[in-house]
Amino acid sequence: MQLLPITRAAFLGTLALAPQLLPFQRLPNFQALDEVPSEKAAQTINGSKILRERVREQLARDTSLAGPLLRLAFHDATTFESSNGFQSGGSNGSIRFELEKMENRGLIRPLHVVEAIHGEINKTYGISLADAIALAGAVAVEQAGGPFIPIRLGRSDVSRSDPTYLRKTQRRETERSVVAETMPNPGLDADGLRLYFERLGLSESEFVALSGAHSLGRHVSLLGMSPSCLKNLTQKCLEEAPTLLPFVSSSVDRFDNSYFPALMKWNSRSVFIGEVAFIPTDVALVVDKGLYRHVVRFADDQSLYFRTFRRAYQKLVENTATSVLRY
């Protein structure tokens, strides 16, 4: 049987229809297509490489930035809503207008780091701040020991904050399943988590994998806070909290699957004081049988966890991307 040659246009068209088939694609190799990239594509390739390298340099100097950078990308992307022809939010750089929200406490520092790097390369390479935030989150995962995550680019920056509330509230039978806001409520139960992440196009295994990022980084503690802050817990108090505690003490600043064995230890009541600091959405993963099976699988197989996290991160941050290839 004679094989017909495939054109570059047909090849790229296939990629556009099924980008999920390329979870492991690294930087585009145009030589394999026997042609050089366009000037715009070459700029994007070079710009993304430089941005990744600048973020790596920052993380080499301060490993504690990894968790906040990943959280910054997450919070910029999860506001996405699309229904009945209406679309808003998503990975669009709006996070810089939303720092006063309590759920975005601690994001000023990582945002300033990304803005400084973006300011260096934007005029030459034309990469948006939204692209820079999404790339920085991917680099944070890799630099902390996780998988390389190529992502699609071409996002546009907005000049206002995203909506706080969804156009349509969703809920199931329980009170804690109510999903009314664009940012996840830390008190959601298992059904609430399912509703929230279904809106973002994520499967159960994918949003459980995203939760595993809680092993990377720290959370605000009241330890050492001044009496005035304890009396009136302002945004400034939270941003300047003197003591930050890790979610999982054994893996702070390292991306691995340690979150899942720690959840299982918590569920069996065998953790030590100070070993973990989980929030209700973490606990929901082990009290629900359907979600717990993913916890067990990821605890047993870190490579499976890495593959699933890579795919989930790509889905999360690519809802506003326009490029065909991943960089």
C-alpha positions as CSV (number, residue, x, y, z in Angstrom):
1,M,0.0,0.0,0.0
2,Q,1.4,3.4,-1.0
3,L,1.7,5.9,1.8
4,L,0.8,9.5,0.8
5,P,2.9,12.3,2.2
6,I,1.3,14.5,4.9
7,T,1.5,18.2,4.6
8,R,2.5,20.5,7.4
9,A,-0.9,22.1,7.4
10,A,-2.6,18.8,7.8
11,F,-0.2,17.8,10.5
12,L,-0.9,21.0,12.5
13,G,-4.6,20.7,11.9
14,T,-4.5,17.3,13.5
15,L,-2.7,18.8,16.5
16,A,-5.3,21.5,16.8
17,L,-8.1,18.9,16.9
18,A,-6.5,16.7,19.5
19,P,-3.9,18.6,21.7
20,Q,-4.6,16.2,24.5
21,L,-2.7,13.5,22.5
22,L,0.5,15.4,23.2
23,P,0.9,15.5,27.0
24,F,4.7,14.9,26.7
25,Q,5.6,17.2,23.8
26,R,8.6,19.3,24.4
27,L,9.6,22.5,22.6
28,P,8.6,22.4,18.9
29,N,11.2,20.8,16.6
30,F,10.5,22.5,13.2
31,Q,13.5,20.8,11.7
32,A,11.6,17.5,11.9
33,L,9.1,19.2,9.6
34,D,11.9,20.1,7.2
35,E,11.3,23.8,7.4
36,V,12.1,26.8,9.6
37,P,9.5,28.4,11.9
38,S,7.9,31.7,11.1
39,E,9.3,34.8,12.7
40,K,6.4,34.9,15.2
41,A,6.8,31.2,16.1
42,A,10.5,31.6,16.5
43,Q,10.0,34.6,18.8
44,T,7.5,32.5,20.9
45,I,10.0,29.6,21.1
46,N,12.9,31.9,22.1
47,G,10.7,33.9,24.5
48,S,9.4,30.9,26.3
49,K,12.9,29.4,26.6
50,I,14.2,32.6,28.1
51,L,11.3,33.0,30.5
52,R,11.6,29.4,31.7
53,E,15.4,30.0,32.3
54,R,14.7,33.2,34.2
55,V,12.2,31.5,36.5
56,R,14.6,28.6,37.1
57,E,17.3,31.2,38.2
58,Q,14.8,32.7,40.7
59,L,13.9,29.3,42.1
60,A,17.6,28.3,42.4
61,R,18.1,31.3,44.6
62,D,14.9,30.8,46.6
63,T,13.3,27.3,46.5
64,S,10.4,28.5,48.7
65,L,9.0,30.3,45.6
66,A,7.9,27.1,43.9
67,G,4.7,26.6,45.8
68,P,3.6,30.3,45.5
69,L,4.3,30.4,41.8
70,L,2.2,27.3,41.2
71,R,-0.6,28.6,43.3
72,L,-0.4,31.9,41.4
73,A,-1.0,30.1,38.1
74,F,-3.7,28.0,39.6
75,H,-5.6,31.0,41.0
76,D,-5.3,32.9,37.7
77,A,-6.8,30.0,35.8
78,T,-9.6,28.5,37.9
79,T,-12.0,31.5,37.4
80,F,-12.9,30.1,33.9
81,E,-16.6,29.7,33.1
82,S,-18.1,28.7,29.8
83,S,-21.8,27.9,29.3
84,N,-24.4,28.6,26.6
85,G,-22.1,30.7,24.5
86,F,-20.9,32.8,27.4
87,Q,-17.2,32.7,28.4
88,S,-15.3,34.6,31.1
89,G,-12.3,34.3,33.3
90,G,-9.5,31.7,33.0
91,S,-5.8,32.2,32.6
92,N,-5.8,35.8,31.6
93,G,-3.6,37.8,34.0
94,S,-6.5,39.1,36.0
95,I,-5.0,37.8,39.2
96,R,-3.0,41.1,39.5
97,F,-6.4,42.9,40.1
98,E,-7.6,40.3,42.6
99,L,-4.8,40.3,45.3
100,E,-7.1,41.8,47.9
101,K,-9.2,38.7,48.0
102,M,-8.5,36.5,51.1
103,E,-8.1,33.4,49.0
104,N,-5.2,35.2,47.1
105,R,-3.2,36.0,50.2
106,G,0.5,35.3,49.8
107,L,0.5,35.9,46.0
108,I,2.0,39.4,45.9
109,R,5.6,38.0,46.1
110,P,5.3,35.5,43.3
111,L,3.4,37.9,41.1
112,H,6.1,40.5,41.4
113,V,8.7,37.9,40.4
114,V,6.8,37.0,37.3
115,E,6.0,40.6,36.4
116,A,9.7,41.5,36.7
117,I,10.7,38.7,34.3
118,H,7.9,39.5,32.0
119,G,8.9,43.1,31.8
120,E,12.4,42.0,30.6
121,I,11.2,40.0,27.7
122,N,7.8,41.3,26.7
123,K,8.9,44.0,24.3
124,T,11.2,41.6,22.4
125,Y,9.1,38.4,22.4
126,G,5.5,39.6,22.9
127,I,4.6,37.0,25.5
128,S,1.6,38.0,27.6
129,L,1.7,38.2,31.4
130,A,-1.0,35.4,31.4
131,D,1.4,33.2,29.4
132,A,4.3,34.1,31.8
133,I,2.2,33.2,34.9
134,A,1.2,29.8,33.3
135,L,4.8,29.1,32.3
136,A,6.1,30.0,35.7
137,G,3.8,27.6,37.4
138,A,5.0,24.8,35.0
139,V,8.6,25.6,35.7
140,A,8.0,25.6,39.4
141,V,6.8,22.0,39.2
142,E,9.8,20.9,37.2
143,Q,12.4,22.7,39.2
144,A,11.0,21.2,42.4
145,G,11.5,17.7,41.0
146,G,8.2,17.2,39.1
147,P,7.6,16.6,35.4
148,F,8.4,18.9,32.5
149,I,5.1,20.5,31.5
150,P,4.9,22.1,28.0
151,I,1.8,24.3,27.6
152,R,0.0,26.2,24.8
153,L,0.5,29.9,24.7
154,G,-1.2,32.9,23.0
155,R,-3.3,34.1,26.0
156,S,-4.5,37.7,26.1
157,D,-4.2,39.9,29.2
158,V,-7.3,41.5,30.6
159,S,-7.4,44.9,32.4
160,R,-9.9,44.0,35.1
161,S,-10.6,41.4,37.7
162,D,-12.6,38.3,36.9
163,P,-16.1,37.8,38.3
164,T,-16.2,36.5,41.9
165,Y,-19.4,34.6,41.5
166,L,-20.5,32.1,38.8
167,R,-23.5,33.0,36.6
168,K,-25.2,29.8,37.8
169,T,-24.8,28.3,41.3
170,Q,-24.4,24.5,41.4
171,R,-25.1,22.1,44.2
172,R,-25.9,18.5,45.0
173,E,-27.7,17.2,48.1
174,T,-25.2,18.3,50.9
175,E,-24.8,21.9,52.1
176,R,-21.0,21.7,51.5
177,S,-21.5,20.8,47.8
178,V,-22.6,24.4,46.9
179,V,-20.4,25.9,44.2
180,A,-21.2,29.6,43.8
181,E,-17.9,31.3,43.4
182,T,-15.2,31.1,40.7
183,M,-12.5,30.3,43.2
184,P,-12.7,27.0,45.1
185,N,-14.1,27.1,48.6
186,P,-11.8,25.3,51.0
187,G,-14.8,23.8,52.7
188,L,-16.2,21.9,49.7
189,D,-17.0,18.2,50.2
190,A,-16.4,15.5,47.6
191,D,-19.5,16.3,45.6
192,G,-18.7,20.0,45.7
193,L,-15.2,19.3,44.3
194,R,-16.7,17.2,41.5
195,L,-19.0,20.0,40.5
196,Y,-16.3,22.7,40.7
197,F,-13.7,20.8,38.6
198,E,-16.2,19.4,36.1
199,R,-16.8,23.1,35.1
200,L,-13.1,23.3,34.3
201,G,-13.1,20.1,32.3
202,L,-11.2,18.0,34.7
203,S,-11.8,14.4,35.6
204,E,-11.8,13.0,39.2
205,S,-8.3,11.6,38.8
206,E,-7.1,15.0,37.4
207,F,-8.4,17.2,40.2
208,V,-7.1,14.7,42.8
209,A,-3.7,15.0,41.1
210,L,-3.9,18.8,41.3
211,S,-4.6,18.6,45.0
212,G,-1.3,16.7,45.4
213,A,0.5,20.0,44.8
214,H,-0.3,20.8,48.4
215,S,2.9,18.9,49.2
216,L,4.7,21.8,47.7
217,G,4.9,24.9,49.8
218,R,3.5,26.3,53.0
219,H,0.4,27.9,54.4
220,V,-0.1,30.9,56.7
221,S,0.1,30.3,60.5
222,L,-1.0,32.5,63.4
223,L,2.2,31.7,65.2
224,G,4.3,34.7,66.0
225,M,1.7,37.2,64.8
226,S,1.5,40.5,66.6
227,P,-1.4,41.2,69.0
228,S,-2.8,43.8,66.6
229,C,-2.9,41.2,63.7
230,L,-4.5,38.6,65.9
231,K,-7.2,41.1,66.8
232,N,-7.7,42.3,63.2
233,L,-6.4,39.8,60.7
234,T,-5.9,42.1,57.7
235,Q,-4.5,41.2,54.2
236,K,-1.2,42.9,55.2
237,C,-1.0,40.6,58.3
238,L,-1.5,37.5,56.1
239,E,1.0,38.6,53.5
240,E,3.7,39.3,56.2
241,A,3.0,36.4,58.5
242,P,6.2,35.5,60.3
243,T,5.6,31.8,60.4
244,L,4.5,29.6,57.4
245,L,3.9,25.9,58.0
246,P,4.1,23.2,55.4
247,F,1.1,21.2,54.3
248,V,3.2,18.0,54.4
249,S,6.4,18.5,56.5
250,S,8.3,15.7,54.8
251,S,8.3,17.3,51.4
252,V,8.2,21.1,51.7
253,D,9.6,22.8,48.5
254,R,9.7,19.4,46.7
255,F,7.2,18.1,44.2
256,D,6.5,14.5,44.7
257,N,3.7,12.1,45.6
258,S,4.2,12.3,49.4
259,Y,0.9,14.1,49.8
260,F,-1.0,10.9,49.1
261,P,0.6,8.6,51.6
262,A,0.3,11.4,54.2
263,L,-3.5,11.6,53.5
264,M,-3.7,7.8,54.0
265,K,-1.8,8.1,57.3
266,W,-4.2,10.9,58.4
267,N,-7.1,8.7,57.5
268,S,-5.8,5.9,59.6
269,R,-5.1,8.3,62.5
270,S,-1.4,7.5,62.4
271,V,0.1,11.0,61.8
272,F,2.2,12.8,64.3
273,I,1.5,16.4,65.5
274,G,2.9,18.8,63.0
275,E,3.4,16.2,60.3
276,V,0.5,17.5,58.1
277,A,-1.8,20.5,58.0
278,F,-4.7,19.6,55.8
279,I,-7.8,21.6,54.9
280,P,-11.4,20.2,54.4
281,T,-10.9,19.7,50.6
282,D,-7.9,17.5,51.3
283,V,-9.8,15.4,53.8
284,A,-12.7,15.0,51.3
285,L,-10.4,13.0,49.1
286,V,-10.1,10.2,51.7
287,V,-13.6,10.1,53.1
288,D,-15.1,9.6,49.7
289,K,-14.6,6.1,48.3
290,G,-14.6,7.2,44.7
291,L,-11.9,9.8,45.2
292,Y,-9.9,7.7,47.7
293,R,-9.1,5.1,45.0
294,H,-7.1,7.8,43.2
295,V,-5.3,8.7,46.4
296,V,-4.2,5.1,46.7
297,R,-3.1,4.8,43.1
298,F,-1.0,8.0,43.2
299,A,0.5,6.9,46.6
300,D,1.7,3.7,45.0
301,D,2.9,5.1,41.6
302,Q,4.6,8.5,41.4
303,S,5.1,8.3,37.6
304,L,1.3,7.8,37.2
305,Y,0.8,10.8,39.5
306,F,3.3,12.9,37.4
307,R,1.6,12.0,34.1
308,T,-1.9,12.8,35.5
309,F,-0.7,16.1,37.0
310,R,0.9,17.1,33.8
311,R,-2.3,16.5,31.9
312,A,-4.5,18.2,34.5
313,Y,-2.2,21.3,34.6
314,Q,-2.3,21.6,30.8
315,K,-6.1,21.4,30.8
316,L,-6.4,24.0,33.6
317,V,-4.2,26.7,32.1
318,E,-4.9,26.2,28.5
319,N,-8.6,27.2,28.6
320,T,-7.7,30.6,27.1
321,A,-4.6,29.7,25.1
322,T,-4.7,30.0,21.3
323,S,-1.4,28.4,20.0
324,V,-1.5,25.0,18.4
325,L,1.8,23.8,19.7
326,R,3.0,23.5,23.2
327,Y,6.1,25.3,24.4
